[in-house]
Every structure is written in C-alpha cells, then in structure tokens.
Amino acid sequence: MHIVRVNMSDLTVKTEDVPAEWKTLGGRALTTTIVAAEVKPACHPLGPNNKLIFAPGMLSGTPAANSGRMSCGGKSPLTYGIKESNAGGTTAQQFAKLGIQAMIIEGMPAEDKWYRLHVDKDGVTIHEETDVVGMQNFAVIAEMEERFGPKVGVMTIGIPGEKRMAMANISVKDPDHKIRSHGRGGMGAVMGSKKIKCITVDGTGAGKVEVADPDRFKKAARVFAKALLDHPVTGQGLPTYGTNILVNILHEAGGLPTKNFRYGQWEHHDKVSGETMHDTIVERNGHPKHGCHAGCLIQCSQVYNDKDGNYLTSGFEYETIWGLGADCLIEDLDDIATCDNIMDDIGVDSIEGVVTMGVVMEAGIIPWGDGKGAIRLLREEVGKGTPLGHIIGNGTGSVGNAYGLRRVPVVKNQGIPAYDPRSVKGIGITYATSTMGADHTSGYCIATNILKCGGFVDPLSKEGQVELSRNLQIGTAYIDSTGMCVFVAFPMLDIPECAEALNEMVAARYGIELDNDGVAELGKKILKLEHEFNLAAGMSNVDDRLPEFFSLEPVPPHNAIWDFTDEEIDEFWNF
C-alpha cells in the first residue's frame, strides 16, 4: 500500500511510502489523521491550503461483506470545520486493490483550466479536461464509459461543484452506472476549487488486498455475514422497505419533522412511506432490493421507476423522502423521486438539499407542498448556477440568512435531517455535538431511542442521552474507518459475535490484535482529533448548540421541548 500525493499547483504526482503510524488506518481514521496533521485549521476551505483526501476503509477491497465504502476528507466550506463523508459505489474497492491507501490532493492550479485525474495500476496522472466541463454527472459518467469502457470507476462533480456551491457533493459511479454520493459538507466545492472535474479509475491489472491471516479472516467474515442476515433490521426490514421504512415508524413516535420542524407527525405520511414506495416499485417492475457496492448483503437501496416503467431514481433514501415529503409537505412520491434524480445529476447533497427546500418554502420562494416548484428550482436555478441558485446551493443557512429567517434548522451551518431532536432527544445530542455539523449518522441514537437496538433509552427523557450519543459516536468513528456501511451497527449492538467478528477481520487483515477496548480508543482518538481541529478553526462549545426555536416551541403530539442545559451538552466531551 502507498500514499499518492497530487499537487495541483505544479501539476505533479508523487508516490510515498505509508508512514508507520498510518499503516493500520483507513477510511475516516486516515482522512481525519491527515487533515489534522496537514491542513491549517484557519485556512479558507476553497483556498490552496485545504486538501481533499480519499481513503478506502481498512477492509475495503477484501471479501468482507458490506465493506465497499470510501472516505473523503478535508475542511468543509459548509461548516468551516473538519469533514469526513463516506460513500459506496465502485472506487473504494478499486483504490484498495490498486494499493492506494490514500490519495491526497493539494494546492490549486494557477491557470483557469480544468483537469481529470486518472488512476490505474501505473499510478495517477493529470490530464487537462475540456469536453465534460459544464456537464452534469450522468453525462460525465456516460462520456467516461465511452472513453474507458463500462467498468471504469468515476468520481465527478456537476455544475454546482464547478461553481463551488457549499452543498455540492462528489458523485461516485455505482455498479449499475448510476450514482452514490460523498454528500454532506460541500466536498464537491473543494474538488471544484482544485479545478478537478472528475477522477477516473481503471482497475485493470489490480491485485488483491493483502490479508495477513487469511484463515482467521475467513472464519470471522462468515460469522459477520451471518449476523447481518440474522438481524431483523439488516436481514428483513431494510432489504424489504429500504431506509424509508422509517417514515411510518417516526410518524408513530411523533418524531417526524413536519413543515420545517413545526410538528412531529404528518397526516399524509402513508403517501410517501416505505411500504407505499415498495408497492409502487414492484407494480412498476423496479427493484425493491439493490446494493450500493459489490458485496453488500443488506441491499437497502432500490431502483424506482416512473409510471411508464422507466428508470427515475435509485438510492431513494428516507432522509430525502422525509425532507421533501413531511418537511416540505409534498405528497407526490414521483415528484420527490424526480427531485432526487436531479440532485444526483447536478451533484448536490440530497439531505442538505431537502432541508434547504423546507427553508425555501418558509421564505415564500415557492408555496408549501409545491413539488413541481422544487423540481424547477433544483434543475433551473441550482443546476444552472443562477444568482438564486447560488443562494439555495449554498445550503440551509444561506437561504435563512438571505431571507432573514429565524426558523433555520442547522448546527454548525449544516442542515438538521429527518428526526426531531425534541421528541428523540438522543439524536439531538448527536446533532449538537457532532464534529461534522448536524449529522444523524455520526451517532445514530434512533437505533436505541426508537428501534430498541442495543437496549432502550426513552426518547422523551433527557436521562442517558449524552452517554448514548457519546458511545455511538465513538463506535461510529471506528465503523467509518473500516469501510463498512453504518448499518452494520444494528447487529453489532444486539449480537456480540458480530462486533467481535468485525474486530477479528480488521485484526486478521493487518496481523494485529484488536478488542473492544482498542476499538474504543481508536474511536475516541478520531473524535478528539476532529474536535481539536474545529476548536483551532475558531469554533467553541457555543457551536455545540441547537437553534433557539427548539427550546422555545414545543413540538406536537408530545409537546416535547429541547431542554438540555449548556452544561449538560458540554459534558459530552468529558472522555
């Protein structure tokens, strides 16, 4: 394994040995370590001192189930703090098999030219790119497949990334030639600032990822795969209804944010629920089960067709459907799917995008429930980079500031997704304290507050929530480092053999010993590095707070309120 360093200032590429202290790191652990060591915290995220880092997970490229994720790291132009975003697709496994432990992109070109990076068995090369500049993502992928064949890996930005909008993402080609995303935090804008339109990856002639103890690895991999299939969430619920199974569950719990977080339930929830979506997909000959990368056993994605049976979108997730559905009051699932397709194509985060759209409606730019209006704004304004498109494309906080609003659901300027923190208090602690800004995946307390995985902590009570969020954030930092999908946490919380098997696979991969104490230490180290970076970038404990309206307005039906004191929230970092 080696490190590839791409300098866009002088257009050079260097291959380096992996430093001894990085040899057993991957994914988030490695991107965070590099950002903490090499990026000036106070730098401008779109300037030459920021770096864009790609690192496959510790187990990416191995036969381990659900291990095909890549981490992308740098300083976020949305939060102005540290950022790690991970995605499925094809490139993580390609990078790992090509022996690339991390690719570090630094500097920025002196000339106003666009470039493509090409990765293959001979290394990384830089090529001036003109043909696909100004294209959106699906067209870029089609062009790269025309040039290099259908198996080429692609990471690309659309026009919002070229124009450096803060909700721009980096889109990754999946095994079916569609798109997965390094979504949150605006890393597509960082890629655009470095004038890189796309990265192509040719895995021809790639080797295998070296495993120090193959027999130990195989034994653990079998136990791990069985646990994924045996658990009711990962083996039954997610494969059948996808993540959108949560619409009805959160509605019943009173934690489904509705009309820009005014209510905790929505009377039309069933029109966009996972059950309705499943039946629609089957009726239209779509695919209710689908994996975002090779080796996925959970298969929680899907392919959603339009009324004529033609492809409309895939990877149609709860957060996107909730945001345009309950939060924006759009009742037509096809309009929501069309918006999802557009966000894939233009390359914007479909979580930030939908939270922003709720504030767009709050501002009166389009009416509540206007699905066709949302389609138009995404395609014609954000997608084309008009002045209004820039306001929207810079995220939830941007729209709130531009229109003088106070009901702006953000933490560290990143949009709050999918779960009301007043009625699901554990996730509120995660939103407040996550180093990444409001991010449910950083410490998914829904697992224990709502789904009762790993026990039960009453979502309406303050008791135990700080500890729950802390423990889950520590564990998630580790999972994000392995290249695993975060959903493996469900069986890990309930089946001790599952967590042990994951640790065994990592240990066998590197020829080391790793137990739960070692995992916890790694997770804590990652969080502390990220927290220290954010403090050095100018943040403080004041940034670990939810917007004021959550503590002023009770949310029906429970009339719950955000009632944590500053001191109780700050206790999170005492570890």
N, C-alpha and C positions, 0 to 999 in steps of 0.2 A: 504494500500500500504506500501511496505517496501523496504529497500535497502539490496542487497546481496553483501557481500564483500568476494571475493575468493582470498586467499593468496597462490600463487604457490610456495613460498619459503618454507613454512612449511606445505603445503597441507591442509590448514584449511579453513572452510567456516563459516562466521558469518552473522547473520541476524540482521539488525539495524532498528530502527525507522527512519522515514524520518525527517530530521531537519525541523523546522518550516519554514525556508526561502526557502526550496526546495519544499514545499508541492504542489504548483501550477505550478511547472515546469515539462517539459517533453522534449523529443527529443533533438534538438540542444541546447536549453536553458540550459538543465540539463547537457549534456555532457560537454559543454563549462564551465559551472559553476564549475563542479567537477575538470576538468583539470586545470583550473585557480587556484583553491584552493589547489589541492593536488599534482600536477606534477611539479617537478622542471624544469623551462624553459630550463636550460642549460644541462639537462640530456641527455644521449645518448638514442635515441628512441628505440633501441633494447636492452637496459640495464634494470636492475631491478627497476630503479626509474620511468620508464614510466608506465602508466596504460592504460588498454584497457577497455572502458566503453560502455555498451549497455543500451540505454534508449528508450522505446517506446514513441511515441508522446503523447501530452496531451489528444488527442481524440482517440488514438489507442485503439481498443477493444470495442469501443462504436458503435452504429448503424450508425454513421455519414459516409456519402459516401466518398470514397477515402482517408480514414484515417488510412490505414494499414501499415504505414512506421515506421521503427526502425532507430534510430540514433546510430552511432558508433563513439566514440571519443578517442583521445589520442594525443601524439606528433608524427608527421609524419616522417618516415625515408626517404621520398622523398623530402619534403620541409624543414625539420627540424623546422617547426613551428607547430602551433595548427592544428588539423584536426577534421572535422566532416564529415561523409559520411552517407547518409541515403539510405535505400533500402526497397523495398516491400517484397513480399514473405509471409510466414506464421508466423514468430516468433514474430513480434511486437504485434499482437493481442493475441498470446498465453502468452507472458510475462505479458501483461496488465491484462488479465483475471486471471492469477495466482497471481496477486497482486505485481508484481515486478516493482517498479518504475525505478530502475536502478540496473545493475549488474556491479560491479567494480572488475576487475581482476588486481592484483598487484603482484610484485615480480617475481621470476623465479626459477625453480627447480634447486637444487644443482646437482642432478643426470641426466645423459643423458637418460632420459626416456620420452616417450610421453604419453599424457593424453587426456581423453574425459571428458567434464563436462556434467552432466545430470540434467535437470531441470524438476521438476514435482510439484504436489500440496504439497509435503512434503518438498520441498526446493531444494537446489543444492548440488550435490555430485560429487566427483572427482574420476575418475577411470583410472587406467593405461590402455593404449591402444597400442596394437601391431598389430592387424590384418589389419588395414587400413592404417598404416603408409607406405608411398611410393605409395599410390593410388591417382589417380586424382578424381575430385569432383563427377562425375556421379557414379563412382564405390562406393565412400563413401556413397552417398545417398542411393544407392541400398542396400548396406550392412546394413545401419541403419534401413531401412524399413523392411528388412528381420528379424532383431532382435526385433524391437519395433512396427511393423505394419505400414500400409501405411499413417496413419495420423501424424506420428511423425514429428516434426519440426527439421530442421537440419541447422546448420551453420558450414561451413567447409573450409579448405584450401587445395590446391593442392600442388604438389611438389615445385613450385616456392615459396609458402608460407613457406613450411618446410625449404627451403634454404634461406629464409629471403631476397628475391629479392624485391626491392623498388616499383615495380609495382604490387606486389602480392595483391590480394583482398581477402575479406571474402565472400564466396558464400553462398547464402541463398536459401533453397528449396522453390519453389513456389507451388501454389495449384495443378499444373499439374505435380509435381515431377521433374520439370526442375529447372532452376537457375536464380536468381536475384543476384545482387552484391552490397556489400559495396565496391565501385570500387576505387575511387580516393585516392591517398595519401599513399598507401602501408600498410594499416592496417592489411592485411594478413601476412605481415612480422612481425608485432608486435605480432600477435597471435602465429606465429611460434616461435618467440623468447621466448615466455612463455610456449613453448612445448605443446600447446593445438592443437590437430589435428582437433577436431570437438566438437560441442556442440549440444546435442540432447535435444529436448523439448517435453515432454508428457503433453498435455493439459487435459488429463482425469480428471474429477472431478473439473475442474476450475470453478470459479464463474463468476459473471458478474461484469463489471466495474461499480462502484457506480456513479450514476449521482445525484447531489444534488437536481435539479429541473427538473424532467422528462418531465413534460408538456411543460415547456419553451424550453427544448432541442428538443423535437419532432417537435414543431412548427418551430423552426429555421432550423432544419435538412431538413424539406420539402422545405423551401424557397431556401436553399443552393443547394439541389439536382436539383431543377427545373432550377436554374441559370446555373448549369453545362451543362444540356441538351439543354438549350435555346441558349447558346452562339455558334456562328458559328465555333470557333476553337475547343472547347471541345465537342460540340454536333455533329459536322459534319466533319470537316477536319481531326482531329486526329483519330477519330474512323474509318474513311474510309481508309486513307492512312498512318496512323501512323506518327511518328515524321519525317519519311523520305519524307513527303510532302515538306520538306524544301529544298531538292536538287534543284528542278526547280526554286523555289522562290529565293534562294540565287544566283543561276546562273544568273537569270534575273537582280538581284540587283547588280551584279558584286562583290559580297562578298563571293563567293565560293572559298576557298583557294585551289589552284591547283599546283601540282608539288612542294611540300614543300614551299607553300606560294609565288610562283613566279607570279601567275596570279589570277584574280578574277573570271574567267569563265573557263569552261571545255567543249570542243566541244562534248564529249561523255556523257554529263550529263544524257541524257534521258535513257541510257542503265542501269542506277542504280537508277533512280528516284522512288519516292513513287508510282507514277502511274504505272510504269512498274512493280515494286515489287507487287503491289496489283493484277494486272492482272496475274502475274506469280503464286501467291499464290492461286488464285481462280482456275486457269487452272489445278493446281496440287492437288486440293482438300485439301489445307491447311486451315488456319483460319485467315482471314484478321483482325478480332477483337478478342481481348484477354486481360484479366486483369492480372496484376502482383500480385494482392492480392484480397482476398474476399472483396466485397463491392465497387469495382472500377466501376464507371459509364462511365468513359471516354473510357476505353478499347482501348488504343492506341497501345498496343502490338499486336503481331500476331504469328502464327506458320507457318514457312516457310519450305516447303518440297522440296526434291530433285526431279530430273527428273523422278524418279520411284515412286514418291508419298510417300516416306519415310521421317520421321522427319529429318530435318537438323539443324534448329536452331529456337529459339524464342526470343522475346525481341530484335528484329533486328532493331537497332536504327539508326537514321540519323547520329550521330557522328561517329559510326563505319563504316557505308557505305560511308560517305563523305571521311573519312580518308584513307581507302583502295582504294576507287574509285578515286575521284578527286585528292586527295593529293598524292596518290601513282600511279595513272594512271592505276589501274586495272579495266578492262572493263567487266569482267565476274562476274555477281552477285552471281553465285553459288560458285565461289572461295572466294568471300567476306563472304558469309554465312558460308562456311567451316571454314574460319579463326575465325569467330565469335563463332562457336561451339567449336573450340579448345580452345579459350580464356576462355569460360565458363568452359570447362572441366579442364584445368590446373590451372585456378584461377588467371588470370591477368586482370587488368583494360583494358577494350576494348576501352577506349579513350586514355589513355597513350600508350597502345599497338599500336594503329594505327598511332598516331603522331610519335612515335618512329620508326615505319616502314618507314615513309617518310624520316627520317634521315638515316636509314639503307640504303635506296636506294641512298640518297645523298652521302653516304660514298662509294658507289660502291660495297657493300657486295652482293647485288643481283641487277639485272637491274630494271629500271623503268617499271612498269606495270607487273611485274613477280608474278602473283597470286600464281602459284604453288611453287615458291620460298618462298613466305611469309608463305604458309602453312607448308613447310618443316622447316623453321626457328622456327616457333612457336611450332610445335609438337616435332621436334627432338633436337632442341638446348635449347630454353627456357623451354619447358616442361620437358626435362631430366636434365636440370641444368648443361650443358656443360660450359666450360670457355666462349665461345662466347655467350651462352645462358645467362650467368650472366651479361655480358656487355649489352645485349639487355634488359634483365629482370630488370635491374636497371633503365631503363627509357630513355627518350629522351636526357636528359642532359648527361647521362652516355655514350651513343653512340657518341654524339658530342664531348665530351672530349677525348674519346678513339681514335677517328679518326681525331682530330684536325680540326674540322669544325667550321665555324662562323655562318652559317645559321641554327641555332638551336632554334626553336620556343618554348621557355619556359619562365615562370615567376616564380620566387622562385623555380626553377628547375622542375616545373610541366608543362607538355606539353599543348600548346595552341590549343584548339579544334575549328574546324567547321566553324568559321566566321572570315573573315579577318578584323583586327582592323583598317586598314587604310580606308576601304570603309564602315565600320559600326563602327563609332567612339565611340558610347556609350559602346559597348561591349569591346572595347579596354580599356576604363577606368575601367570597371569591372575586366578585366584580370590583369591590373596593380595593382589595389588596394585591390583585394580580399585577405582576410586573409588566404585563403586556397591555394594560388597559382592560376595560370590561371584556372578559373572555370566559365564557362558560366552560370551555374545555380545559382551562388551566387547573380547575379543581371542581369536578363535576358533582356537586353536592346533591343534585337531583337523584343520583343513584341511591343515596341513603335517605334523603328527605322525602322522596316521592315513591321510588321504585323498591325501597326497602332492601337494597343490596348492601351487604356488609353490616346488617343491623338496621336500626331505625332511629332517626333523630327528628323529633317533631318539628315540621317546617314552620309552624307558627310561634314557636318558642325560641327565645334567644339562647337557651341553655345548650351548651355543647357545640354550637355552630362554629365558633372560632377554631376550636380543636379539630373539628371535622374538616373544615376547609384547609387548614394547615396540613393535616395528614394527607389529604387528597392532592394538594398542590405539590407536596414533596414526592409522592408516588407518581404523579403525572409527569413531573420533570424527568424522572427516570424512564417512564414508558416512551416519552417523546424522544429520548436518546437512543432507544433500541431500534427505532424504525417501525415499531408496532402501531397499529391503529389504536386510538384511545379506548375503543370499545372493549378491548381485552380486559379492561379494568373490571367489568361486570363479573365475569367468572373469577377473576383474581380476588375480588372482595368476598366471594362466597365459597370458593373451592381452594383450600390451602395448597393442594397439589399443583394448581395452575400457576400460582405465583412462584412456587418452588421450581417448577419446570422452566419458567421464563428465566429465572436466575441461573439455572443449570445450563440452559442454551448459551447464555452470554459467557458463562464461565468456560464451557467447552469450546466456544468459538476462539477465545483468547488464551486458553490454557492457564486460567487463574481460578481462585476460589472466590465465591460471591454468595453472601447470605443476606437476609433481610436487613441486618444492621448495616452492611456495606451499601445496600441499595439506598437506605435512608440517608446515609452520609453523603452519597453522591447527589441525591435529590436536594438535600439542604445546601450543599456547596453550590449547585446551579442557581437556586433561588437567591442565595446571598450574593453571588457574583452579579446577578441581574439587578438586585436591589441596590447594590453599591454603585453600579453604573448609572442607574436612574438618579440617585442622590447626587452623584458627581455631575450629571447633566442638568441639574437645577431643580429636581423635584424634591418634595419633602413629605412628611406624614399628612400634610393638608391635601395632597393629591390622592391619598387613600380614602376618599370620601365619595358617597353617592350624591347626586344632585339634591338640592334642598327640598324640592317638591315631594320627594318620597317620605320625608319626615313631617310634612305639613298636611298631606292629603291621605286619609285612609282609603284603602282600595277594597271595593266590594268583591265578593259577598261576605268576606270575613271582617271587613272594616279594619284590616291589619295595617300597621304603620311601621316605618323603618325607625326603630327605637334604640339602636346601639349608640352608646356614648363614644366620643373620640378615644377615650382611654381604653375602652373595650376593643375597639378596632385595632388600636396600636399594639395591643397585646399579641396580635398575630405574629409579629416579628421577634418575639422572645423565644428563640430556639437556637 
